[in-house]
Amino acid sequence: MSYILLGVLVFLSSACAILNYSPCETVSMPPVEIHDKAESLSFSYIPDDSKEFSNDNRTLPWESHLVKDLFEQHSRFSKVIVTSTPPENGMHINVYQTDGPVSPWCRASIWTIGIVPCYADGVVYTMHFDVLIHNTLKESYQYEISRKGVQWLGLLPFFWVNLFTTQYKDAFSANAYQFVIDAKRDGYL
């Protein structure tokens, strides 16, 4: 019974936060490109919490699917391949994130399941896009994902406010779109 209660408290603690991520607006993308080249592009996205990489489309994280769709629709490459290692020849893009600092108050809020209040305002992730050509790093792009919000157990009745805020997935998408625009401008995509 105590495990069930603890599980419910952990589940509810995530609902006790009102968070807004940025960048909050996706950039407007150019129209889908029609290409006749036979070149292929490989990329990898391995999240921090993943122990081993899988090429199976059914088990890829949603981030990989989003990036793959962007590359397929908005690049000069006819085929996009998800792989864990860069090929000897051709272009490969490594996509990964690094964590930003967590304040002691927010760490305490997590440990106490929201009893200790926390105000967060700052960078939580930095997205990295490393462009490799023939297994040599040519360019590195970095984009930040910031979070502003409050976490506290007393906010549970107001969890619905999150329906009107920018979510993490939207901020991730905005950064991926921005990378495509920047890489096209520099001649990589």
PEFEN-V502707 format. One record per residue. N is the residue number from 1. PSI is psi in whole degrees, 0 to 359 (* if undefined). D_LAST is the distance of its C-alpha to the last C-alpha in Angstrom with 1 decimal. Layout:
n = (N N)
psi = (PSI PSI)
d_last = (D_LAST D_LAST)
//
This chain:
n = (1 2 3 4 5 6 7 8 9 10 11 12 13 14 15 16 17 18 19 20 21 22 23 24 25 26 27 28 29 30 31 32 33 34 35 36 37 38 39 40 41 42 43 44 45 46 47 48 49 50 51 52 53 54 55 56 57 58 59 60 61 62 63 64 65 66 67 68 69 70 71 72 73 74 75 76 77 78 79 80 81 82 83 84 85 86 87 88 89 90 91 92 93 94 95 96 97 98 99 100 101 102 103 104 105 106 107 108 109 110 111 112 113 114 115 116 117 118 119 120 121 122 123 124 125 126 127 128 129 130 131 132 133 134 135 136 137 138 139 140 141 142 143 144 145 146 147 148 149 150 151 152 153 154 155 156 157 158 159 160 161 162 163 164 165 166 167 168 169 170 171 172 173 174 175 176 177 178 179 180 181 182 183 184 185 186 187 188 189)
psi = (322 328 323 315 317 319 318 318 318 318 316 332 329 336 355 28 142 111 147 125 154 151 144 347 132 146 156 129 149 166 162 136 140 124 153 11 154 12 151 153 136 151 162 140 113 108 158 326 3 128 320 151 144 136 359 121 333 337 3 144 159 331 319 318 317 312 318 315 319 314 322 323 334 30 173 2 140 338 135 126 133 122 159 341 144 146 162 318 147 184 141 143 122 128 124 169 148 147 145 177 150 130 154 325 320 324 318 323 319 315 328 14 41 2 318 125 155 134 125 134 100 186 128 331 151 121 135 135 107 123 120 132 125 43 24 131 123 321 148 130 141 137 139 148 117 157 138 130 182 141 125 144 327 349 0 318 347 19 335 341 331 341 342 9 165 129 167 318 322 319 319 314 317 319 321 318 316 322 316 317 314 318 325 317 322 0 11 324 *)
d_last = (55.1 53.9 50.5 50.0 50.8 48.4 45.7 46.4 46.4 43.0 41.5 43.2 42.0 38.4 39.7 41.5 38.4 37.0 33.5 30.7 27.2 24.8 22.3 24.1 22.1 18.8 16.7 16.5 13.4 12.6 14.0 12.7 11.0 13.1 11.8 14.2 12.5 13.9 11.2 11.0 9.1 11.7 12.3 15.5 17.2 20.8 22.9 25.8 28.5 27.3 29.5 27.9 24.6 24.7 22.3 24.5 22.7 26.0 26.1 22.6 22.6 21.4 18.7 17.1 17.5 16.0 12.8 12.7 13.4 10.7 8.0 10.2 10.7 7.8 4.8 5.9 7.5 11.1 12.3 11.5 14.3 16.0 17.8 19.7 19.2 16.4 16.9 18.5 16.0 12.3 9.5 10.8 10.4 13.8 14.6 18.2 20.7 23.7 26.8 28.4 32.2 34.7 37.8 41.2 42.3 39.4 40.0 43.6 42.8 40.8 43.7 46.3 44.5 44.3 47.8 46.7 44.6 41.3 39.3 35.7 33.6 30.7 27.5 27.6 24.1 21.3 18.0 16.0 12.4 12.6 9.9 12.0 11.8 15.1 16.4 16.3 15.0 12.9 12.2 13.6 13.3 16.4 17.5 21.1 22.9 26.4 29.4 32.6 35.6 39.0 40.1 43.8 46.0 47.7 44.5 44.7 46.2 43.3 40.4 39.7 38.3 35.1 34.5 33.9 31.6 27.9 27.3 25.2 22.9 22.2 21.4 19.0 17.2 17.1 15.5 12.8 12.2 12.3 9.8 7.1 8.6 8.9 5.6 4.7 8.2 8.0 5.8 3.8 0.0)
//
